[in-house]
Amino acid sequence: MPAKKTTVVTSRTIKARLSDTAMLGKLEKLKADKGWNDSDLLREALKEYLERERLRDDMATMDKRFGSTLKRLAQKQNVMRSEMAVLVAFMHEFSGLYLFHTMEPPVDVRQSAAADAQRRHAIFLRRVERAYSGGNPLDELATADDAED
């Protein structure tokens, strides 16, 4: 035969003394509107207080997690800024070297050189787009696919 469950109910009397007449008036009206006695009123007030404390603790925990997330995102942003600075420095150095070591075409072939440069630039942009979307632009260097575009 299973053991009989016993529920132990403990109760305690809590007294409160209020001297604020405005608050007392509001509490008396609330008791009358809800049909409560002093114990009901105090019990409800304590339940609400404890619930607010729980919510405050939950908010504090959430604030702590949010703060950690913001810190982690700021660190990642700093890493990205550093990587971008490296890329900018690389492009600056590369363009300087290119311009230093590349001669301008003679005046009589500049028009055809400009047309060829536009064509080659369009190919370059397509390769950048493919690389950005996950392709490897080096795979296409040996093919003539872009030369015909």
DSSP file with accessible surface (Angstrom, degrees, kcal/mol):
  #  RESIDUE AA STRUCTURE BP1 BP2  ACC     N-H-->O    O-->H-N    N-H-->O    O-->H-N    TCO  KAPPA ALPHA  PHI   PSI    X-CA   Y-CA   Z-CA
    1    1 A M              0   0  228      0, 0.0     3,-0.1     0, 0.0     2,-0.0   0.000 360.0 360.0 360.0 128.0    0.0    0.0    0.0
    2    2 A P        -     0   0  120      0, 0.0     2,-0.1     0, 0.0     3,-0.0  -0.307 360.0 -99.6 -65.4 149.8    1.5    3.4   -1.0
    3    3 A A        -     0   0   96      1,-0.1     2,-0.3    -2,-0.0     0, 0.0  -0.384  40.3-109.9 -68.1 142.4    2.4    5.8    1.7
    4    4 A K        -     0   0  188     -2,-0.1     2,-0.3    -3,-0.1    -1,-0.1  -0.590  29.8-126.9 -77.1 129.2   -0.1    8.5    2.2
    5    5 A K        -     0   0  198     -2,-0.3     2,-0.5    -3,-0.0    -1,-0.1  -0.632  23.4-161.4 -77.5 136.0    1.1   11.9    1.1
    6    6 A T        -     0   0  117     -2,-0.3     2,-0.6     2,-0.0    -1,-0.0  -0.959   5.9-151.5-119.7 136.0    0.8   14.6    3.7
    7    7 A T        -     0   0  127     -2,-0.5     2,-0.7     2,-0.0    -2,-0.0  -0.931   8.1-151.2-106.5 124.9    0.9   18.2    2.9
    8    8 A V        -     0   0  119     -2,-0.6     2,-0.6     2,-0.0    -2,-0.0  -0.855   9.7-163.3 -97.4 118.4    2.2   20.5    5.5
    9    9 A V        -     0   0  125     -2,-0.7     2,-0.4     2,-0.0    -2,-0.0  -0.906   6.6-170.9-102.2 122.3    0.7   23.9    5.4
   10   10 A T        +     0   0  121     -2,-0.6     2,-0.3     2,-0.0    -2,-0.0  -0.912   5.5 179.2-111.7 142.0    2.6   26.5    7.3
   11   11 A S        -     0   0  118     -2,-0.4     2,-0.4     2,-0.0    -2,-0.0  -0.965   8.0-167.4-138.2 157.7    1.2   29.9    7.8
   12   12 A R        -     0   0  214     -2,-0.3     2,-0.5     2,-0.0    -2,-0.0  -0.998  22.8-122.4-145.4 142.3    2.5   32.9    9.6
   13   13 A T        -     0   0  117     -2,-0.4     2,-0.5     2,-0.0    -2,-0.0  -0.736  26.3-170.9 -88.3 128.9    0.9   36.1   10.7
   14   14 A I        -     0   0   93     -2,-0.5     2,-0.4     2,-0.0    28,-0.1  -0.986   4.5-161.0-119.9 129.6    2.5   39.3    9.3
   15   15 A K        -     0   0  189     -2,-0.5     2,-0.4     2,-0.0    -2,-0.0  -0.844   5.4-170.8-110.7 145.5    1.4   42.6   10.6
   16   16 A A        -     0   0   73     -2,-0.4     2,-0.5     2,-0.0    -2,-0.0  -1.000   9.6-153.5-134.9 138.4    1.9   45.9    8.9
   17   17 A R        -     0   0  236     -2,-0.4     2,-0.4     2,-0.0    -2,-0.0  -0.941  13.3-172.4-113.8 126.4    1.4   49.3   10.3
   18   18 A L        +     0   0   76     -2,-0.5    -2,-0.0     1,-0.1     0, 0.0  -0.964  18.1 173.0-118.9 136.0    0.6   52.2    7.9
   19   19 A S        +     0   0  115     -2,-0.4     2,-0.9     5,-0.0    -1,-0.1   0.455  50.5 106.2-117.5  -4.0    0.3   55.8    8.8
   20   20 A D     >  -     0   0   82      1,-0.2     4,-2.6     2,-0.1     5,-0.2  -0.652  52.9-164.9 -79.3 107.5    0.0   57.3    5.3
   21   21 A T  H  > S+     0   0  116     -2,-0.9     4,-2.4     1,-0.2    -1,-0.2   0.858  85.7  54.0 -66.3 -34.8   -3.7   58.2    5.2
   22   22 A A  H  > S+     0   0   58      2,-0.2     4,-2.0     1,-0.2    -1,-0.2   0.935 112.0  44.9 -64.8 -43.2   -3.8   58.7    1.4
   23   23 A M  H  > S+     0   0   85      1,-0.2     4,-2.7     2,-0.2     5,-0.2   0.913 111.6  53.0 -66.4 -41.3   -2.4   55.2    0.9
   24   24 A L  H  X S+     0   0   58     -4,-2.6     4,-2.6     1,-0.2    -1,-0.2   0.915 107.8  51.5 -60.3 -40.1   -4.8   53.8    3.5
   25   25 A G  H  X S+     0   0   42     -4,-2.4     4,-2.2     1,-0.2    -1,-0.2   0.921 111.1  47.1 -62.7 -43.8   -7.7   55.3    1.7
   26   26 A K  H  X S+     0   0  157     -4,-2.0     4,-2.5     1,-0.2    -1,-0.2   0.902 112.7  49.6 -64.6 -40.4   -6.6   53.8   -1.6
   27   27 A L  H  X S+     0   0   43     -4,-2.7     4,-2.7     2,-0.2    -2,-0.2   0.899 109.5  50.9 -67.0 -40.0   -6.1   50.4    0.0
   28   28 A E  H  X S+     0   0  103     -4,-2.6     4,-2.3    -5,-0.2    -1,-0.2   0.917 111.6  48.1 -63.1 -41.6   -9.5   50.5    1.7
   29   29 A K  H  X S+     0   0  129     -4,-2.2     4,-2.9     2,-0.2     5,-0.2   0.927 111.7  50.0 -64.9 -42.9  -11.1   51.3   -1.7
   30   30 A L  H  X S+     0   0   62     -4,-2.5     4,-2.3     2,-0.2     6,-0.3   0.926 110.4  49.9 -60.7 -44.9   -9.2   48.5   -3.4
   31   31 A K  H  X>S+     0   0   26     -4,-2.7     5,-1.9     1,-0.2     4,-1.3   0.927 113.1  46.6 -59.8 -43.5  -10.3   46.0   -0.7
   32   32 A A  H  <5S+     0   0   78     -4,-2.3    -2,-0.2     1,-0.2    -1,-0.2   0.920 112.4  49.7 -66.3 -43.5  -13.9   47.1   -1.1
   33   33 A D  H  <5S+     0   0  108     -4,-2.9    -1,-0.2     1,-0.2    -2,-0.2   0.878 121.0  34.5 -63.6 -37.1  -13.8   46.9   -4.9
   34   34 A K  H  <5S-     0   0  124     -4,-2.3    -1,-0.2    -5,-0.2    -2,-0.2   0.525 106.6-120.4 -96.6  -9.5  -12.2   43.4   -4.9
   35   35 A G  T  <5 +     0   0   64     -4,-1.3     2,-0.2     1,-0.2    -3,-0.2   0.839  62.1 149.0  72.9  32.6  -14.0   42.1   -1.8
   36   36 A W      < -     0   0   68     -5,-1.9    -1,-0.2    -6,-0.3     2,-0.2  -0.600  39.3-143.7 -97.4 158.8  -10.7   41.4   -0.1
   37   37 A N     >  -     0   0   85     -2,-0.2     4,-2.4     1,-0.0     5,-0.2  -0.522  44.0 -86.6-104.5-177.1   -9.8   41.5    3.6
   38   38 A D  H  > S+     0   0  106      1,-0.2     4,-2.6     2,-0.2     5,-0.2   0.893 128.6  51.5 -59.5 -40.1   -6.5   42.7    5.0
   39   39 A S  H  > S+     0   0   73      2,-0.2     4,-2.9     1,-0.2    -1,-0.2   0.917 109.8  49.0 -64.7 -43.8   -4.9   39.2    4.5
   40   40 A D  H  > S+     0   0   42      2,-0.2     4,-2.6     1,-0.2     5,-0.2   0.928 112.5  48.9 -59.7 -44.7   -5.9   39.0    0.9
   41   41 A L  H  X S+     0   0   22     -4,-2.4     4,-2.4     2,-0.2    -2,-0.2   0.942 114.3  43.8 -61.9 -48.0   -4.6   42.5    0.2
   42   42 A L  H  X S+     0   0   55     -4,-2.6     4,-2.7     2,-0.2     5,-0.2   0.918 112.8  52.6 -65.7 -40.7   -1.2   41.8    1.9
   43   43 A R  H  X S+     0   0  119     -4,-2.9     4,-2.4    -5,-0.2    -2,-0.2   0.939 112.1  45.2 -61.2 -45.9   -0.9   38.4    0.2
   44   44 A E  H  X S+     0   0   59     -4,-2.6     4,-2.5     2,-0.2    -1,-0.2   0.902 112.6  51.3 -64.9 -40.3   -1.6   39.9   -3.3
   45   45 A A  H  X S+     0   0   53     -4,-2.4     4,-2.3    -5,-0.2    -1,-0.2   0.918 111.7  46.9 -63.7 -41.7    0.8   42.8   -2.6
   46   46 A L  H  X S+     0   0   73     -4,-2.7     4,-2.8     2,-0.2     5,-0.2   0.899 110.4  52.6 -68.2 -38.1    3.6   40.3   -1.5
   47   47 A K  H  X S+     0   0  115     -4,-2.4     4,-2.4    -5,-0.2    -2,-0.2   0.938 111.8  46.1 -61.4 -45.8    2.9   38.1   -4.6
   48   48 A E  H  X S+     0   0  111     -4,-2.5     4,-2.5     2,-0.2    -2,-0.2   0.901 112.2  51.2 -64.0 -40.7    3.3   41.1   -6.9
   49   49 A Y  H  X S+     0   0  111     -4,-2.3     4,-2.3     2,-0.2    -2,-0.2   0.939 111.3  46.8 -61.4 -47.9    6.4   42.3   -5.1
   50   50 A L  H  X S+     0   0  116     -4,-2.8     4,-2.3     1,-0.2    -2,-0.2   0.891 111.9  51.4 -63.6 -37.4    8.1   38.8   -5.4
   51   51 A E  H  X S+     0   0   86     -4,-2.4     4,-2.7    -5,-0.2    -1,-0.2   0.919 109.3  50.0 -65.4 -41.3    7.1   38.7   -9.0
   52   52 A R  H  X S+     0   0  118     -4,-2.5     4,-2.7     2,-0.2    -2,-0.2   0.897 109.6  51.6 -63.3 -39.0    8.7   42.1   -9.7
   53   53 A E  H  X S+     0   0   50     -4,-2.3     4,-2.4     2,-0.2    -2,-0.2   0.918 110.0  48.9 -63.5 -41.6   11.8   40.9   -7.9
   54   54 A R  H  X S+     0   0  113     -4,-2.3     4,-2.6     2,-0.2    -2,-0.2   0.936 112.5  48.0 -63.3 -44.1   12.0   37.8  -10.1
   55   55 A L  H  X S+     0   0   80     -4,-2.7     4,-2.7     2,-0.2    -2,-0.2   0.897 110.0  52.5 -63.3 -39.8   11.5   40.0  -13.2
   56   56 A R  H  X S+     0   0  133     -4,-2.7     4,-2.3     2,-0.2    -1,-0.2   0.922 110.4  47.9 -62.3 -42.3   14.2   42.4  -12.0
   57   57 A D  H  X S+     0   0   96     -4,-2.4     4,-2.3     2,-0.2    -2,-0.2   0.916 111.7  50.0 -64.3 -42.0   16.6   39.4  -11.5
   58   58 A D  H  X S+     0   0   76     -4,-2.6     4,-2.6     1,-0.2    -2,-0.2   0.907 111.1  49.3 -61.9 -41.7   15.7   38.2  -15.0
   59   59 A M  H  X S+     0   0   99     -4,-2.7     4,-3.0     2,-0.2    -2,-0.2   0.901 109.4  51.8 -65.1 -39.8   16.3   41.6  -16.5
   60   60 A A  H  X S+     0   0   58     -4,-2.3     4,-2.1     2,-0.2    -2,-0.2   0.920 111.2  47.6 -63.7 -41.0   19.7   41.8  -14.7
   61   61 A T  H  X S+     0   0   74     -4,-2.3     4,-2.4     2,-0.2    -2,-0.2   0.928 113.3  48.0 -64.1 -43.5   20.7   38.5  -16.2
   62   62 A M  H  X S+     0   0   88     -4,-2.6     4,-2.9     1,-0.2    -2,-0.2   0.909 110.0  52.2 -65.3 -40.8   19.5   39.5  -19.6
   63   63 A D  H  X S+     0   0  100     -4,-3.0     4,-2.7     2,-0.2    -1,-0.2   0.901 109.0  50.8 -60.6 -39.9   21.4   42.8  -19.3
   64   64 A K  H  X S+     0   0  159     -4,-2.1     4,-2.1     2,-0.2    -2,-0.2   0.933 112.7  45.0 -64.6 -45.4   24.6   40.9  -18.4
   65   65 A R  H  X S+     0   0  154     -4,-2.4     4,-2.4     2,-0.2    -2,-0.2   0.907 113.2  51.1 -64.4 -40.9   24.2   38.6  -21.4
   66   66 A F  H  X S+     0   0  124     -4,-2.9     4,-2.7     1,-0.2    -2,-0.2   0.918 109.0  51.1 -63.4 -41.4   23.4   41.6  -23.7
   67   67 A G  H  X S+     0   0   36     -4,-2.7     4,-2.3     1,-0.2    -1,-0.2   0.909 110.0  49.2 -61.8 -42.0   26.5   43.4  -22.4
   68   68 A S  H  X S+     0   0   69     -4,-2.1     4,-2.5     2,-0.2    -1,-0.2   0.905 110.9  50.6 -64.1 -39.9   28.6   40.4  -23.2
   69   69 A T  H  X S+     0   0   48     -4,-2.4     4,-2.8     2,-0.2    -2,-0.2   0.926 110.2  49.1 -63.7 -45.1   27.2   40.1  -26.6
   70   70 A L  H  X S+     0   0   87     -4,-2.7     4,-2.5     2,-0.2    -1,-0.2   0.906 110.8  50.4 -61.6 -40.5   27.9   43.8  -27.3
   71   71 A K  H  X S+     0   0  140     -4,-2.3     4,-2.2     2,-0.2    -2,-0.2   0.933 111.5  47.8 -63.0 -44.0   31.4   43.4  -26.1
   72   72 A R  H  X S+     0   0  119     -4,-2.5     4,-2.4     1,-0.2    -2,-0.2   0.921 112.5  49.1 -64.3 -41.5   31.9   40.4  -28.4
   73   73 A L  H  X S+     0   0   92     -4,-2.8     4,-2.5     1,-0.2    -1,-0.2   0.894 109.5  52.1 -65.4 -39.0   30.4   42.2  -31.4
   74   74 A A  H  X S+     0   0   43     -4,-2.5     4,-2.2     2,-0.2    -1,-0.2   0.903 109.4  50.2 -63.9 -39.0   32.7   45.3  -30.7
   75   75 A Q  H  X S+     0   0  108     -4,-2.2     4,-2.0     2,-0.2    -2,-0.2   0.928 111.2  48.0 -65.0 -42.7   35.7   43.0  -30.7
   76   76 A K  H  X S+     0   0  123     -4,-2.4     4,-2.5     1,-0.2    -2,-0.2   0.892 110.1  52.8 -64.4 -38.3   34.7   41.4  -34.0
   77   77 A Q  H  X S+     0   0   95     -4,-2.5     4,-2.6     1,-0.2    -1,-0.2   0.903 107.4  51.5 -64.0 -39.9   34.1   44.8  -35.4
   78   78 A N  H  X S+     0   0   86     -4,-2.2     4,-2.2     2,-0.2    -1,-0.2   0.896 109.2  50.6 -63.7 -38.8   37.6   45.9  -34.4
   79   79 A V  H  X S+     0   0   78     -4,-2.0     4,-2.6     2,-0.2    -2,-0.2   0.935 110.9  48.9 -63.6 -44.4   39.0   42.8  -36.1
   80   80 A M  H  X S+     0   0  110     -4,-2.5     4,-2.6     1,-0.2    -2,-0.2   0.905 109.7  51.9 -63.6 -39.7   37.1   43.6  -39.3
   81   81 A R  H  X S+     0   0  146     -4,-2.6     4,-2.3     1,-0.2    -1,-0.2   0.910 110.1  49.3 -62.3 -41.0   38.4   47.2  -39.2
   82   82 A S  H  X S+     0   0   75     -4,-2.2     4,-2.0     2,-0.2    -2,-0.2   0.919 110.9  49.4 -63.7 -43.4   41.9   46.0  -38.8
   83   83 A E  H  X S+     0   0  117     -4,-2.6     4,-2.2     1,-0.2    -2,-0.2   0.902 111.0  50.0 -63.2 -40.5   41.5   43.6  -41.8
   84   84 A M  H  X S+     0   0  121     -4,-2.6     4,-2.7     2,-0.2    -1,-0.2   0.897 107.8  53.7 -64.6 -38.7   40.0   46.4  -43.9
   85   85 A A  H  X S+     0   0   60     -4,-2.3     4,-2.5     2,-0.2    -1,-0.2   0.899 108.1  50.6 -62.6 -38.1   43.0   48.6  -43.0
   86   86 A V  H  X S+     0   0  101     -4,-2.0     4,-2.7     2,-0.2    -2,-0.2   0.931 111.1  48.5 -64.2 -43.7   45.3   45.9  -44.2
   87   87 A L  H  X S+     0   0  109     -4,-2.2     4,-2.8     2,-0.2    -2,-0.2   0.911 111.4  49.2 -63.7 -41.5   43.4   45.6  -47.5
   88   88 A V  H  X S+     0   0  100     -4,-2.7     4,-2.5     2,-0.2    -1,-0.2   0.932 112.4  48.2 -63.2 -43.7   43.4   49.4  -48.0
   89   89 A A  H  X S+     0   0   59     -4,-2.5     4,-2.7     2,-0.2     5,-0.2   0.916 111.9  50.3 -63.1 -40.5   47.2   49.5  -47.3
   90   90 A F  H  X S+     0   0  124     -4,-2.7     4,-3.2     1,-0.2     5,-0.2   0.940 111.7  46.6 -62.2 -48.9   47.7   46.6  -49.7
   91   91 A M  H  X S+     0   0  108     -4,-2.8     4,-2.7     1,-0.2     5,-0.2   0.893 112.5  50.6 -62.4 -39.5   45.7   48.3  -52.5
   92   92 A H  H  X S+     0   0  139     -4,-2.5     4,-2.2    -5,-0.2    -2,-0.2   0.948 114.6  43.1 -62.4 -47.8   47.5   51.6  -51.9
   93   93 A E  H  X S+     0   0  114     -4,-2.7     4,-2.6     2,-0.2     5,-0.2   0.929 115.4  49.3 -65.3 -44.2   50.9   49.9  -52.1
   94   94 A F  H  X S+     0   0  109     -4,-3.2     4,-2.8    -5,-0.2     5,-0.2   0.933 111.5  47.8 -62.3 -46.8   49.9   47.7  -55.1
   95   95 A S  H  X S+     0   0   50     -4,-2.7     4,-2.7    -5,-0.2     5,-0.2   0.901 111.9  50.8 -64.0 -38.8   48.5   50.7  -57.0
   96   96 A G  H  X S+     0   0   39     -4,-2.2     4,-2.1    -5,-0.2    -1,-0.2   0.934 112.9  45.2 -62.4 -45.5   51.6   52.7  -56.3
   97   97 A L  H  X S+     0   0   83     -4,-2.6     4,-2.3     2,-0.2    -2,-0.2   0.914 113.5  50.5 -64.1 -43.1   53.9   49.9  -57.5
   98   98 A Y  H  X S+     0   0  126     -4,-2.8     4,-1.2    -5,-0.2    -2,-0.2   0.947 112.8  45.0 -60.3 -49.5   51.8   49.3  -60.6
   99   99 A L  H  < S+     0   0  125     -4,-2.7    -1,-0.2     1,-0.2    -2,-0.2   0.864 113.6  50.9 -66.1 -32.9   51.8   53.0  -61.6
  100  100 A F  H  < S+     0   0  167     -4,-2.1    -1,-0.2    -5,-0.2    -2,-0.2   0.898 118.4  36.3 -69.3 -39.2   55.5   53.3  -60.9
  101  101 A H  H  < S+     0   0  133     -4,-2.3     2,-0.5    -5,-0.2    -1,-0.2   0.475 102.9  81.2 -97.2  -2.8   56.4   50.2  -63.0
  102  102 A T     <  -     0   0   61     -4,-1.2     2,-0.2    -5,-0.2    -1,-0.0  -0.920  69.0-144.4-109.7 126.6   53.9   50.6  -65.8
  103  103 A M        -     0   0  173     -2,-0.5    -2,-0.1     1,-0.1    -3,-0.0  -0.555  22.4-110.8 -85.6 149.1   54.5   52.9  -68.7
  104  104 A E        -     0   0  149     -2,-0.2     3,-0.1     1,-0.1    -1,-0.1  -0.497  40.5-103.8 -71.4 147.3   51.7   54.9  -70.3
  105  105 A P        -     0   0   49      0, 0.0     5,-0.1     0, 0.0    -1,-0.1  -0.378  44.9 -91.7 -68.9 153.5   50.9   53.8  -73.9
  106  106 A P    >>  -     0   0   80      0, 0.0     3,-1.5     0, 0.0     4,-0.5  -0.224  38.2-108.5 -61.0 156.5   52.2   56.0  -76.7
  107  107 A V  G >4 S+     0   0  113      1,-0.3     3,-1.1     2,-0.2     4,-0.4   0.867 115.0  59.4 -57.5 -38.7   49.8   58.7  -77.9
  108  108 A D  G 34 S+     0   0  140      1,-0.2    -1,-0.3     2,-0.1     4,-0.2   0.696 113.8  36.1 -71.3 -15.7   49.0   57.0  -81.2
  109  109 A V  G <> S+     0   0   58     -3,-1.5     4,-2.5     2,-0.1    -1,-0.2   0.316  85.0 102.3-117.0  10.9   47.7   53.8  -79.5
  110  110 A R  H <X S+     0   0  109     -3,-1.1     4,-2.7    -4,-0.5     5,-0.2   0.870  79.1  54.2 -63.8 -38.0   45.9   55.3  -76.5
  111  111 A Q  H  > S+     0   0  177     -4,-0.4     4,-2.0     2,-0.2    -1,-0.2   0.950 113.4  40.9 -63.9 -46.4   42.4   55.0  -78.0
  112  112 A S  H  > S+     0   0   78      1,-0.2     4,-2.5     2,-0.2    -2,-0.2   0.886 114.7  53.5 -69.4 -33.6   42.8   51.3  -78.7
  113  113 A A  H  X S+     0   0   32     -4,-2.5     4,-2.6     2,-0.2    -2,-0.2   0.903 107.9  50.7 -66.0 -38.0   44.6   50.8  -75.3
  114  114 A A  H  X S+     0   0   54     -4,-2.7     4,-2.3     2,-0.2    -2,-0.2   0.915 110.6  48.7 -66.5 -40.8   41.6   52.5  -73.6
  115  115 A A  H  X S+     0   0   58     -4,-2.0     4,-2.1     2,-0.2    -2,-0.2   0.923 113.0  47.7 -63.6 -43.9   39.1   50.2  -75.3
  116  116 A D  H  X S+     0   0   59     -4,-2.5     4,-2.7     1,-0.2     5,-0.2   0.903 110.3  52.8 -63.3 -39.3   41.3   47.1  -74.4
  117  117 A A  H  X S+     0   0   50     -4,-2.6     4,-2.6     1,-0.2    -2,-0.2   0.902 107.9  50.9 -64.0 -39.7   41.5   48.4  -70.8
  118  118 A Q  H  X S+     0   0  149     -4,-2.3     4,-2.2     2,-0.2    -1,-0.2   0.925 111.8  47.4 -63.4 -43.3   37.7   48.7  -70.6
  119  119 A R  H  X S+     0   0   99     -4,-2.1     4,-1.9     2,-0.2    -2,-0.2   0.948 114.5  45.6 -62.2 -47.8   37.2   45.2  -71.9
  120  120 A R  H  X S+     0   0  147     -4,-2.7     4,-2.6     1,-0.2    -2,-0.2   0.869 110.7  54.3 -66.0 -33.4   39.8   43.8  -69.4
  121  121 A H  H  X S+     0   0  106     -4,-2.6     4,-2.7    -5,-0.2    -1,-0.2   0.905 105.9  52.0 -67.2 -39.9   38.3   45.8  -66.6
  122  122 A A  H  X S+     0   0   38     -4,-2.2     4,-2.1     2,-0.2    -2,-0.2   0.918 110.6  48.7 -61.6 -41.2   34.8   44.3  -67.3
  123  123 A I  H  X S+     0   0   15     -4,-1.9     4,-2.3     2,-0.2    -2,-0.2   0.939 110.3  51.7 -62.3 -45.2   36.5   40.8  -67.1
  124  124 A F  H  X S+     0   0  118     -4,-2.6     4,-2.5     1,-0.2    -2,-0.2   0.928 108.9  50.1 -57.2 -46.1   38.2   41.8  -63.9
  125  125 A L  H  X S+     0   0   89     -4,-2.7     4,-2.5     1,-0.2    -1,-0.2   0.892 109.3  51.3 -64.2 -38.3   34.8   42.9  -62.3
  126  126 A R  H  X S+     0   0   68     -4,-2.1     4,-2.5     2,-0.2    -1,-0.2   0.913 110.5  49.5 -64.1 -39.6   33.1   39.6  -63.3
  127  127 A R  H  X S+     0   0   52     -4,-2.3     4,-2.6     2,-0.2    -2,-0.2   0.904 110.2  50.1 -66.2 -39.6   35.9   37.7  -61.7
  128  128 A V  H  X S+     0   0   71     -4,-2.5     4,-2.8     2,-0.2    -2,-0.2   0.932 110.4  50.6 -62.9 -43.2   35.6   39.8  -58.5
  129  129 A E  H  X S+     0   0  136     -4,-2.5     4,-1.9     1,-0.2    -2,-0.2   0.924 111.8  47.1 -61.9 -43.3   31.9   39.1  -58.5
  130  130 A R  H  <>S+     0   0   80     -4,-2.5     5,-3.2     1,-0.2    -1,-0.2   0.910 112.5  49.5 -64.2 -41.7   32.4   35.4  -58.9
  131  131 A A  H ><5S+     0   0   40     -4,-2.6     3,-1.4     1,-0.2    -2,-0.2   0.909 110.0  51.6 -63.9 -39.3   35.1   35.4  -56.2
  132  132 A Y  H 3<5S+     0   0  214     -4,-2.8    -1,-0.2     1,-0.3    -2,-0.2   0.863 107.7  52.3 -66.2 -34.1   32.8   37.3  -53.9
  133  133 A S  T 3<5S-     0   0   98     -4,-1.9    -1,-0.3    -5,-0.2    -2,-0.2   0.314 134.1 -84.4 -89.1  11.6   29.9   34.8  -54.4
  134  134 A G  T < 5S+     0   0   69     -3,-1.4    -3,-0.2     1,-0.3    -2,-0.1   0.392  89.4 122.7 111.0  -5.7   32.2   31.9  -53.5
  135  135 A G      < -     0   0   40     -5,-3.2    -1,-0.3    -6,-0.2     3,-0.1  -0.320  61.8-119.9 -81.6 172.6   34.0   31.0  -56.8
  136  136 A N    >   -     0   0   75      1,-0.1     3,-1.5    -2,-0.1     4,-0.4  -0.935  15.0-162.2-114.7 108.7   37.7   31.0  -57.3
  137  137 A P  G >  S+     0   0   37      0, 0.0     3,-1.0     0, 0.0     4,-0.3   0.768  87.5  67.9 -64.6 -20.8   38.8   33.5  -59.9
  138  138 A L  G >  S+     0   0  118      1,-0.2     3,-1.0     2,-0.2     4,-0.4   0.793  87.8  67.3 -68.6 -24.9   42.1   31.7  -60.3
  139  139 A D  G <  S+     0   0  117     -3,-1.5     3,-0.3     1,-0.2    -1,-0.2   0.803 102.6  46.5 -61.9 -28.7   40.3   28.7  -61.8
  140  140 A E  G X  S+     0   0   39     -3,-1.0     3,-1.0    -4,-0.4     6,-0.3   0.464  83.4  92.7 -96.2  -3.0   39.4   30.8  -64.8
  141  141 A L  T <  S+     0   0  101     -3,-1.0    -1,-0.2    -4,-0.3    -2,-0.1   0.867  89.7  45.4 -62.1 -34.6   42.8   32.4  -65.5
  142  142 A A  T 3  S+     0   0  104     -4,-0.4    -1,-0.3    -3,-0.3     2,-0.2   0.559 101.3  84.2 -86.1  -8.8   43.8   29.6  -68.0
  143  143 A T  S <  S-     0   0   59     -3,-1.0     3,-0.3    -4,-0.1     4,-0.2  -0.618  70.0-142.6 -94.4 159.9   40.5   29.6  -69.8
  144  144 A A  S  > S+     0   0   57     -2,-0.2     4,-1.0     1,-0.2     3,-0.1   0.225  70.7 109.2-101.0  12.8   39.4   31.9  -72.6
  145  145 A D  T >4 S+     0   0  106      1,-0.2     3,-0.6     2,-0.2     4,-0.5   0.926  82.7  42.2 -57.2 -46.9   35.8   32.2  -71.4
  146  146 A D  G >4 S+     0   0    2     -3,-0.3     3,-0.7    -6,-0.3    -1,-0.2   0.777 103.4  67.1 -73.3 -24.6   36.2   35.8  -70.3
  147  147 A A  G 34 S+     0   0   58      1,-0.2    -1,-0.2    -4,-0.2    -2,-0.2   0.811 102.4  47.8 -66.3 -26.4   38.2   36.8  -73.4
  148  148 A E  G <<        0   0  160     -4,-1.0    -1,-0.2    -3,-0.6    -2,-0.2   0.612 360.0 360.0 -89.3 -14.2   35.1   36.3  -75.6
  149  149 A D    <         0   0  106     -3,-0.7   -26,-0.1    -4,-0.5   -27,-0.1  -0.230 360.0 360.0 -64.1 360.0   32.7   38.2  -73.3
